Every structure is written in C-alpha cells, then in structure tokens.
C-alpha cells in the first residue's frame, strides 16, 4: 500500500510540474497542456449557446444515486440537478444539490454551480458546502467558494472532448478550494451496480491542500460520475446504482 501511495503522489507531482512549466506558478483555472480548452477568464458571451457535455450532463430533474463505503461505514450520495439557476459573473449557472449520508445520517450537504460553455466545456463556478455532526448541526463550511468573490476563480470540471493528458484546475480559492483533474484514459469499459458502461473517461483528481490524497473517478456518457475511489490517502468508494428523471 505504501508503494502505491508513493507512486500516485509521484504522478501528481509530475502533472503539477508539467502545468507549472507550461503556464507558470499562477496557471489559470482552466489551464490544460494543449489548445482548445477554456481558460480562466469568464466571458458571458462564451455561454450564450451552451453545448451540453455527455460526460457531465446537466439535465434538470435528474437524480443520481451512488452507494459505497468509507472506513467501514455505509455511504449513500444523492445528486439532484435542480430546475433553479444562479447568476455568477454574468453567467447563468445550473444549481446542483449533492447530499451525502453516512450510516443513514446526514454527513454533508453541498450546493454546486455549473455551466457549459459554447464549446461544451463544463465550468465550475463554486459551491456552498456544510458538514454535519451526529446531532444534525452544521460544524464546518470549509471549502465553500464562489467565482469572483474574495479572489475565487472559476475552473473546468470536464473538458469538451476529454482525452488523455487533459489537465486543469477545477476550482481555485487559495487555501480553501484547489481541486485539480487529470484525464488519463478514454474509451474504457466499466461495470458498476448500475450496469455495464462503455466509452468511459478515467481521471485522477486531487487537491494541493491534501497532497497525500488521490481519487480515481470514472465518467460515463449521459451519466456523469459512475465511480469514485480513493487510491491514496483514503478509503472512500462510491458507485452509481440508480438514475432517476423527474
């Protein structure tokens, strides 16, 4: 296990070095190692005729349910694409509610704001997150951010045509929200409780705020995330079991 963790940290380090070499230490939120990927500056004109991304669909009324575990505790994650929108930096974003239950009790509730651009890149404009204790009380809102507020910068959550070596910041508020993603494979096949999924995109995702933690994520066309699993620094596993349309 130690060797695997060290290997993953080395991979993360190499990707980070590659981004810095290409863009400098202040690499923009949407930075990627090849052209065609949206950059950090938000221009509302780029969101006038948004193209939906099959690997991060935002069809309103969709509910995705993932099941798994962490440290021996049962997890259920329910993501709802709401009919609501929120205007951020002149862009109409889709409001997505994400609720995580641990052993049947509410553990975390997050409201995320996403918007696809005219090319099909899906941008991440922020989140309002809250962690709950066993009494149902909010004990932590760390990680909340909104693009354009206190220096926070919108990022890319999924590129328009995802493929190996796409690397990008997903969010940025220094010291609070610094998730990054690196796509390593496409055209994969995966089996999850929901069923067999073809044309799967595989990525590694991490944050510089927790340098020893790396998550493997699989995205299915028309489904979004179908599996997420800690491969270093944690034990969380979630897999898609059901998709509902309301």
Rosetta silent file (secondary structure, phi, psi, omega in degrees, C-alpha in Angstrom):
SEQUENCE: XXXXXXXXXXXXXXXXXXXXXXXXXXXXXXXXXXXXXXXXXXXXXXXXXXXXXXXXXXXXXXXXXXXXXXXXXXXXXXXXXXXXXXXXXXXXXXXXXXXXXXXXXXXXXXXXXXXXXXXXXXXXXXXXXXXXXXXXXXXXXXXXXXXXXXXXXXXXXXXXXXXXXXXXXXXXXXXXXXXXXXXXXXXXXXXXXXXXXXXXXXXXXXXXXXXXXXXXXXXXXXXXXXXXXXXXXXXXXXXXXXXXXX
SCORE:     score description
SCORE:     0.000 S_00000001
   1 L     0.000  -39.688  179.682    0.000    0.000    0.000 S_00000001
   2 H   -62.713  -40.875 -179.978    2.827    2.383    0.797 S_00000001
   3 H   -63.237  -40.433 -179.010    4.409    1.796   -2.618 S_00000001
   4 H   -65.157  -44.025  178.472    1.111    2.523   -4.357 S_00000001
   5 H   -59.586  -46.718  179.369    0.627    5.734   -2.400 S_00000001
   6 H   -60.629  -37.967  179.860    4.154    6.896   -3.211 S_00000001
   7 H   -64.798  -43.294 -178.919    3.582    6.115   -6.873 S_00000001
   8 H   -66.797  -41.415  177.969    0.404    8.149   -7.007 S_00000001
   9 H   -61.022  -37.251  178.112    1.987   11.106   -5.238 S_00000001
  10 H   -64.027  -40.504  177.880    4.801   10.962   -7.795 S_00000001
  11 H   -61.406  -47.010  179.190    2.245   11.074  -10.621 S_00000001
  12 H   -58.750  -43.493 -179.341    0.565   14.101   -9.074 S_00000001
  13 H   -61.055  -41.525 -179.158    3.913   15.814   -8.655 S_00000001
  14 H   -65.795  -40.255  178.440    4.799   15.248  -12.301 S_00000001
  15 H   -64.325  -43.164  178.961    1.468   16.660  -13.502 S_00000001
  16 H   -60.271  -43.100  178.545    1.914   19.692  -11.260 S_00000001
  17 H   -63.271  -39.355  179.260    5.396   20.273  -12.577 S_00000001
  18 H   -62.951  -41.942  178.908    4.106   19.970  -16.128 S_00000001
  19 H   -65.749  -42.958  179.669    1.427   22.608  -15.550 S_00000001
  20 H   -63.674  -40.811  179.802    3.859   24.980  -13.895 S_00000001
  21 H   -63.234  -37.858 -176.581    6.340   24.515  -16.720 S_00000001
  22 H   -78.941  -35.368 -170.979    3.664   25.236  -19.320 S_00000001
  23 H  -125.896   -5.184 -177.435    1.873   28.100  -17.600 S_00000001
  24 L    87.597  168.142 -175.805    3.960   29.278  -14.658 S_00000001
  25 L   -63.769  -19.088  178.352    3.104   29.053  -10.948 S_00000001
  26 L  -100.768   37.256 -177.680   -0.024   31.146  -11.446 S_00000001
  27 L   -50.960  135.902 -176.332   -1.544   28.786  -14.018 S_00000001
  28 L   -68.253  164.941 -174.868   -5.165   29.773  -14.756 S_00000001
  29 L   -57.835  -39.547 -175.503   -8.157   27.785  -13.560 S_00000001
  30 L   -95.999   16.128 -173.954   -8.873   26.220  -16.937 S_00000001
  31 L   -60.074  137.702  176.391   -5.260   25.582  -17.880 S_00000001
  32 L  -144.505  155.079 -172.513   -4.613   22.473  -19.961 S_00000001
  33 L   -78.799   10.045  174.224   -1.500   21.241  -21.780 S_00000001
  34 L  -147.165  159.042 -176.610   -2.950   21.617  -25.274 S_00000001
  35 L   -68.686  165.198  175.839   -5.097   24.247  -27.053 S_00000001
  36 L    99.264   -4.447  179.048   -8.863   24.139  -27.276 S_00000001
  37 L  -104.318  135.662 -175.918   -9.610   24.061  -23.547 S_00000001
  38 L   -58.969  147.256 -179.015  -11.324   27.074  -21.972 S_00000001
  39 L  -100.595 -177.030 -169.800   -9.179   29.400  -19.873 S_00000001
  40 L   -70.810  -38.047 -175.257   -9.810   31.089  -16.545 S_00000001
  41 L   -63.958  128.232 -177.930  -11.219   34.449  -17.668 S_00000001
  42 L   -94.836  122.671  176.378  -15.017   34.268  -17.740 S_00000001
  43 L  -119.673  113.021 -179.251  -16.732   35.983  -20.672 S_00000001
  44 H   -53.213  -25.428  178.850  -20.541   35.710  -20.595 S_00000001
  45 H   -64.685  -20.808  179.209  -20.501   35.779  -24.417 S_00000001
  46 H   -81.013   -0.204 -176.114  -18.940   32.300  -24.282 S_00000001
  47 H  -124.309   20.695 -175.969  -22.087   30.920  -22.611 S_00000001
  48 L   -77.343  -33.924  177.798  -24.831   32.242  -24.926 S_00000001
  49 L  -129.344   70.846 -173.699  -25.454   28.938  -26.773 S_00000001
  50 L   -62.391  140.937  177.719  -24.174   26.296  -24.331 S_00000001
  51 L  -104.930  123.165 -178.957  -23.358   22.827  -25.611 S_00000001
  52 L   -68.689  141.263 -179.193  -24.208   20.019  -23.220 S_00000001
  53 L  -102.476  119.856 -176.368  -21.346   17.702  -22.296 S_00000001
  54 H   -62.779  -24.149 -178.735  -22.294   13.980  -22.232 S_00000001
  55 H   -87.517   -7.857  173.009  -19.678   13.256  -19.558 S_00000001
  56 H  -144.789   65.871 -175.291  -21.081   15.890  -17.218 S_00000001
  57 L   -67.802  144.463 -179.457  -24.773   16.149  -18.180 S_00000001
  58 L  -125.599   45.425  179.136  -26.852   18.853  -16.515 S_00000001
  59 L   -74.509  117.758 -175.593  -30.361   17.744  -17.468 S_00000001
  60 L   -64.015  138.308 -177.756  -32.689   19.298  -14.941 S_00000001
  61 L    94.741   -3.594  179.398  -34.711   16.859  -12.871 S_00000001
  62 E   -82.304  134.592  176.151  -32.035   14.138  -12.991 S_00000001
  63 E  -123.226  122.084  178.269  -31.215   12.381   -9.720 S_00000001
  64 E  -110.530  133.654 -178.793  -28.121   10.173   -9.497 S_00000001
  65 E  -120.498  124.415  177.258  -27.619    7.851   -6.534 S_00000001
  66 E  -115.780  146.060 -178.736  -24.250    6.354   -5.651 S_00000001
  67 E  -127.212  146.116  179.050  -23.595    3.792   -2.915 S_00000001
  68 E  -177.377 -149.108 -176.759  -20.377    2.839   -1.193 S_00000001
  69 E  -157.010  163.063  172.569  -18.372    2.975    1.993 S_00000001
  70 E  -152.007  125.430 -178.853  -15.577    4.724    3.852 S_00000001
  71 L    51.274   39.461  176.733  -13.679    3.284    6.804 S_00000001
  72 L    81.666    0.185 -179.772  -16.271    0.532    7.075 S_00000001
  73 E  -101.885  138.000 -177.284  -19.243    2.930    7.171 S_00000001
  74 E   -73.410  135.147  179.632  -22.005    2.759    4.580 S_00000001
  75 E  -120.124  142.598  169.470  -22.354    5.796    2.290 S_00000001
  76 E  -130.503  127.920  179.350  -25.193    6.997    0.072 S_00000001
  77 E  -119.175  123.565 -177.492  -24.657   10.003   -2.201 S_00000001
  78 E  -119.000  118.236 -178.782  -27.657   11.640   -3.865 S_00000001
  79 E  -113.644  126.159 -177.377  -27.091   14.298   -6.544 S_00000001
  80 E  -120.821  124.005  174.186  -30.040   16.309   -7.885 S_00000001
  81 E   -87.722  107.768 -171.866  -29.875   18.640  -10.886 S_00000001
  82 E   -80.934  167.347  175.281  -32.411   21.240   -9.861 S_00000001
  83 E   -82.022    1.468 -174.596  -34.599   23.459  -12.081 S_00000001
  84 E   -91.361  159.513  176.842  -33.006   26.508  -10.473 S_00000001
  85 E  -133.858  161.222  178.229  -30.246   28.745  -11.742 S_00000001
  86 E  -138.827  129.662  179.874  -27.858   31.249  -10.178 S_00000001
  87 E   -84.554  120.519  178.963  -26.223   34.154  -11.983 S_00000001
  88 E  -132.818  123.860 -179.048  -22.475   34.285  -11.343 S_00000001
  89 L    52.130   37.542  177.933  -20.120   36.641  -13.193 S_00000001
  90 L    80.027    7.175 -179.013  -22.812   37.259  -15.791 S_00000001
  91 E  -114.799  134.254  175.980  -23.313   33.535  -16.475 S_00000001
  92 E   -82.109  110.605 -177.845  -26.487   31.594  -15.694 S_00000001
  93 E  -100.197  154.007  176.046  -25.319   28.505  -13.818 S_00000001
  94 E   -87.801  133.803  179.898  -27.278   25.354  -13.015 S_00000001
  95 E   -88.853  124.502 -179.440  -27.824   24.666   -9.317 S_00000001
  96 E  -121.452  126.139  178.041  -26.948   21.101   -8.307 S_00000001
  97 E   -98.472  132.004 -177.878  -27.661   19.703   -4.848 S_00000001
  98 E  -127.631  119.229 -176.162  -25.348   16.993   -3.527 S_00000001
  99 E  -124.201  129.547 -179.197  -26.187   15.199   -0.280 S_00000001
 100 E  -115.221  127.444  177.188  -24.024   12.554    1.420 S_00000001
 101 E  -111.381  138.300  177.840  -25.358   10.186    4.085 S_00000001
 102 E  -121.224  116.546 -177.665  -23.123    8.100    6.344 S_00000001
 103 L    59.024   30.805  178.646  -24.752    5.151    8.106 S_00000001
 104 L    88.607   -9.226 -178.770  -28.147    6.684    7.348 S_00000001
 105 E  -104.708  144.961  178.456  -27.305   10.048    8.924 S_00000001
 106 E   -62.161  126.527  179.789  -26.719   13.292    7.043 S_00000001
 107 E  -111.572  -39.752 -176.747  -22.974   13.922    6.791 S_00000001
 108 E  -152.626  140.921  177.496  -22.561   16.622    4.148 S_00000001
 109 E  -132.915  127.917 -176.033  -24.779   18.839    2.013 S_00000001
 110 E  -133.434  139.160  170.177  -23.441   20.866   -0.898 S_00000001
 111 E  -110.862  119.396 -178.199  -24.937   23.210   -3.466 S_00000001
 112 E  -109.309  155.848 -179.762  -22.784   23.416   -6.605 S_00000001
 113 E  -126.948  115.864 -176.412  -22.973   25.816   -9.560 S_00000001
 114 E  -125.518  154.711  174.425  -22.063   24.581  -13.057 S_00000001
 115 E  -155.016  129.649  173.053  -22.416   25.912  -16.605 S_00000001
 116 E   -81.325  146.429  177.517  -21.402   24.506  -20.008 S_00000001
 117 L   -96.207 -175.005 -175.870  -19.903   26.973  -22.474 S_00000001
 118 L   -67.590  -14.511  179.083  -20.452   27.285  -26.216 S_00000001
 119 L   -98.544  -12.973 -179.030  -17.745   24.682  -26.876 S_00000001
 120 L   103.302    0.052  171.732  -19.008   22.089  -24.397 S_00000001
 121 L   -71.546  137.198  177.517  -16.507   22.631  -21.572 S_00000001
 122 E   -99.995  121.129 -177.967  -18.323   22.471  -18.243 S_00000001
 123 E   -95.686  148.054  178.306  -17.255   25.210  -15.855 S_00000001
 124 E  -111.135  116.853 -174.378  -17.408   25.059  -12.086 S_00000001
 125 E  -102.621    0.627  175.291  -18.432   28.383  -10.533 S_00000001
 126 E   137.887 -179.014 -179.210  -18.422   27.416   -6.873 S_00000001
 127 E  -156.549  151.097  170.144  -20.130   25.623   -4.048 S_00000001
 128 E  -117.592  110.440 -172.789  -21.780   26.208   -0.693 S_00000001
 129 E  -119.674  149.944  179.094  -20.955   23.215    1.467 S_00000001
 130 E  -143.820  134.780  176.582  -21.792   22.194    5.023 S_00000001
 131 E  -105.098  137.963 -175.318  -20.644   19.256    7.168 S_00000001
 132 E  -113.507  149.521  174.144  -22.998   17.960    9.874 S_00000001
 133 L   -92.441 -175.336 -176.435  -22.399   16.226   13.201 S_00000001
 134 L   -68.205  -13.368  178.066  -24.426   13.355   14.654 S_00000001
 135 L   -94.707    4.054  179.850  -26.952   15.843   16.065 S_00000001
 136 L    78.838   19.413 -179.747  -27.702   17.273   12.629 S_00000001
 137 L  -100.497  142.102  176.826  -25.851   20.510   13.368 S_00000001
 138 E   -71.030  125.722 -178.829  -23.560   22.266   10.894 S_00000001
 139 E  -116.513  -10.604 -175.284  -19.999   22.058   12.188 S_00000001
 140 E  -161.273  133.495  173.152  -17.960   23.105    9.147 S_00000001
 141 L  -122.020   17.914 -179.361  -18.431   25.065    5.928 S_00000001
 142 L   -60.067  139.097 -179.345  -14.777   24.911    4.842 S_00000001
 143 L   100.835   -7.436  176.867  -14.343   24.591    1.092 S_00000001
 144 L   -73.175  142.312  179.543  -17.206   26.925    0.170 S_00000001
 145 E  -164.029  160.085  175.995  -16.387   29.430   -2.563 S_00000001
 146 E  -143.352  128.867 -178.521  -17.929   31.458   -5.383 S_00000001
 147 L   -54.684  132.802  179.264  -16.166   32.650   -8.517 S_00000001
 148 L    89.965   -4.898 -179.373  -15.461   36.366   -8.391 S_00000001
 149 L  -111.733  125.258  177.341  -15.733   36.573   -4.595 S_00000001
 150 L    57.207   32.854  176.868  -12.605   37.053   -2.449 S_00000001
 151 L    85.459    4.903  179.595  -10.327   36.154   -5.345 S_00000001
 152 L   -70.869  144.083 -175.380  -12.012   32.843   -6.210 S_00000001
 153 E  -124.510  132.554  176.384  -11.659   31.729   -9.847 S_00000001
 154 E   -62.955  149.283  179.337  -13.984   29.501  -11.867 S_00000001
 155 E  -128.922 -175.613  179.198  -12.481   26.245  -13.129 S_00000001
 156 E  -105.658  127.435  177.293  -13.206   23.417  -15.540 S_00000001
 157 E   -96.556  -25.097  175.847  -14.942   20.297  -14.220 S_00000001
 158 E  -158.227  129.821  179.995  -14.994   18.490  -17.605 S_00000001
 159 L   -76.772  160.103 -174.649  -13.437   19.384  -20.942 S_00000001
 160 L   -62.093  -40.004 -179.843  -15.480   19.420  -24.151 S_00000001
 161 L  -131.833   75.091 -170.246  -13.690   16.452  -25.695 S_00000001
 162 L   -62.195  135.426  179.350  -11.966   14.748  -22.774 S_00000001
 163 L  -157.698  165.456 -177.981   -8.854   12.770  -23.555 S_00000001
 164 L   -52.214  138.740 -179.098   -5.525   11.680  -22.091 S_00000001
 165 L    81.108   -1.503  168.071   -3.235   14.454  -20.808 S_00000001
 166 L   -60.497  124.505  178.211   -6.084   16.953  -20.331 S_00000001
 167 E  -138.201  137.009 -170.634   -5.090   18.577  -17.022 S_00000001
 168 E  -163.009  154.593  169.770   -6.868   21.507  -15.417 S_00000001
 169 E   -79.088  135.200  177.430   -7.838   23.311  -12.260 S_00000001
 170 L   -92.481  -24.776 -178.070  -11.395   22.556  -11.263 S_00000001
 171 E  -161.036  158.195  173.932  -11.632   25.347   -8.704 S_00000001
 172 E  -156.559  113.499  164.034   -9.456   27.959   -7.061 S_00000001
 173 E  -140.314  105.555 -169.762   -9.707   29.912   -3.837 S_00000001
 174 L   -48.201  125.418  177.760   -6.238   29.933   -2.348 S_00000001
 175 L    82.224   -4.235 -176.322   -6.005   27.843    0.777 S_00000001
 176 L  -130.314  -37.536 -176.135   -9.645   26.737    0.599 S_00000001
 177 E  -145.755  103.210 -174.763  -10.521   25.236   -2.785 S_00000001
 178 L  -139.125   39.234  179.637   -7.736   23.944   -5.039 S_00000001
 179 E   -67.909  145.015  177.625   -9.016   20.754   -6.709 S_00000001
 180 E  -134.883  156.289  179.813   -7.330   19.645   -9.929 S_00000001
 181 E  -132.488  152.147  179.562   -8.053   16.972  -12.502 S_00000001
 182 E  -143.710  113.099  179.432   -6.021   14.898  -14.956 S_00000001
 183 E   -83.290  128.470 -174.930   -7.670   12.680  -17.578 S_00000001
 184 E  -115.038  -14.265 -178.835   -5.655    9.543  -18.229 S_00000001
 185 E  -160.860  154.411  174.793   -7.902    7.372  -20.424 S_00000001
 186 E  -139.379  170.612  179.035  -10.992    7.302  -22.601 S_00000001
 187 E    62.462   32.389  177.638  -12.992    4.591  -24.376 S_00000001
 188 E   -88.412  166.080  173.794  -12.863    2.395  -21.265 S_00000001
 189 E  -119.027  133.957 -179.342  -15.450   -0.174  -20.143 S_00000001
 190 E  -134.556  148.009  175.872  -16.637   -0.257  -16.533 S_00000001
 191 E  -117.174  119.616  177.427  -19.026   -2.417  -14.533 S_00000001
 192 E  -128.903  169.534  179.837  -20.857   -0.775  -11.638 S_00000001
 193 L   -54.078  -29.130  177.044  -24.084   -1.744   -9.825 S_00000001
 194 L   -63.495  -32.691 -179.291  -25.996    0.419  -12.324 S_00000001
 195 E   142.496 -170.783  177.373  -24.719   -1.842  -15.112 S_00000001
 196 E   -78.977  134.391 -179.975  -22.092   -2.034  -17.837 S_00000001
 197 E  -125.883  127.298  179.025  -20.948    1.356  -19.129 S_00000001
 198 E   -99.217  167.596  176.325  -18.988    1.865  -22.364 S_00000001
 199 E    55.729   41.916 -176.445  -16.859    4.795  -23.565 S_00000001
 200 E   -80.483  140.256  173.141  -15.851    5.655  -20.002 S_00000001
 201 E   -98.523  134.256  179.980  -13.465    8.522  -19.208 S_00000001
 202 E  -115.207  134.515  179.683  -10.996    7.901  -16.381 S_00000001
 203 E  -139.150  157.720  168.049   -9.358   10.663  -14.378 S_00000001
 204 E  -108.051  137.079 -179.501   -7.265   11.251  -11.285 S_00000001
 205 E  -132.988  144.223 -174.896   -8.327   14.143   -9.100 S_00000001
 206 E  -159.795  173.911  174.961   -6.625   15.718   -6.112 S_00000001
 207 E  -135.689  142.973  177.896   -6.031   18.928   -4.199 S_00000001
 208 H   -68.315  -13.678  178.291   -2.798   20.577   -3.137 S_00000001
 209 H   -77.052  -20.884  175.036   -4.452   21.141    0.248 S_00000001
 210 H  -132.935   74.575 -170.237   -4.339   17.370    0.870 S_00000001
 211 L   -63.028  -17.137  179.976   -1.261   16.284   -1.114 S_00000001
 212 L   -92.448    0.114 -176.347   -1.395   12.650    0.043 S_00000001
 213 L  -108.923  126.664  177.716   -4.971   12.040   -1.151 S_00000001
 214 E  -132.081  133.952 -179.821   -5.740   10.987   -4.746 S_00000001
 215 E  -115.780  136.056  173.219   -9.121    9.949   -6.101 S_00000001
 216 E   -95.471  128.013  178.841   -9.827    7.896   -9.225 S_00000001
 217 E  -125.264  139.986  175.704  -13.036    8.923  -10.992 S_00000001
 218 E  -115.258  132.827 -179.662  -14.874    7.278  -13.868 S_00000001
 219 E  -118.012  130.683  178.821  -17.339    9.259  -16.005 S_00000001
 220 E  -108.560  143.573  179.946  -19.924    7.612  -18.252 S_00000001
 221 L   -62.046  131.779 -178.735  -21.610    9.268  -21.267 S_00000001
 222 L    77.538   -1.355 -175.031  -25.061   10.515  -20.368 S_00000001
 223 L  -122.822  -34.193 -171.302  -24.428    9.625  -16.723 S_00000001
 224 E    83.287 -141.866 -177.212  -21.583   11.676  -15.289 S_00000001
 225 E   -67.796  126.544  176.072  -19.685   10.118  -12.381 S_00000001
 226 E  -112.727  -19.356  175.292  -20.220    6.357  -12.171 S_00000001
 227 E  -155.528  138.278  168.980  -17.417    5.523   -9.739 S_00000001
 228 E  -137.299  133.852 -173.088  -15.092    7.434   -7.444 S_00000001
 229 E  -145.825  131.005  173.630  -12.495    5.721   -5.332 S_00000001
 230 E   -69.987  127.176  176.780   -9.627    6.877   -3.161 S_00000001
 231 E  -109.796   -4.696  175.348   -6.426    5.280   -4.429 S_00000001
 232 E  -157.843  135.245  172.947   -4.156    7.058   -1.969 S_00000001
 233 L    78.285    7.464 -179.359   -4.675    8.621    1.431 S_00000001
 234 L  -168.011  178.126 -176.748   -8.267    7.423    1.984 S_00000001
 235 L  -128.352    7.564 -175.223  -10.772    4.574    1.708 S_00000001
 236 L   -67.971  135.691  175.131  -13.843    6.198    0.160 S_00000001
 237 E  -139.327  128.999  175.144  -15.619    4.280   -2.610 S_00000001
 238 E  -134.786  137.551  178.877  -18.857    5.293   -4.328 S_00000001
 239 E  -135.399  145.078 -178.539  -20.519    3.626   -7.329 S_00000001
 240 E   -67.594  130.466  177.202  -23.611    4.522   -9.350 S_00000001
 241 E  -118.015  -24.364 -175.513  -26.641    2.386   -8.550 S_00000001
 242 E  -158.824  146.703  172.488  -29.568    4.350   -9.970 S_00000001
 243 E  -130.895  128.798  179.517  -30.515    7.319  -12.168 S_00000001
 244 E  -118.910  149.308  176.874  -33.958    8.882  -11.981 S_00000001
 245 E  -125.129  121.744 -175.994  -35.564   11.532  -14.191 S_00000001
 246 L  -113.446    0.000    0.000  -38.312   13.696  -12.722 S_00000001
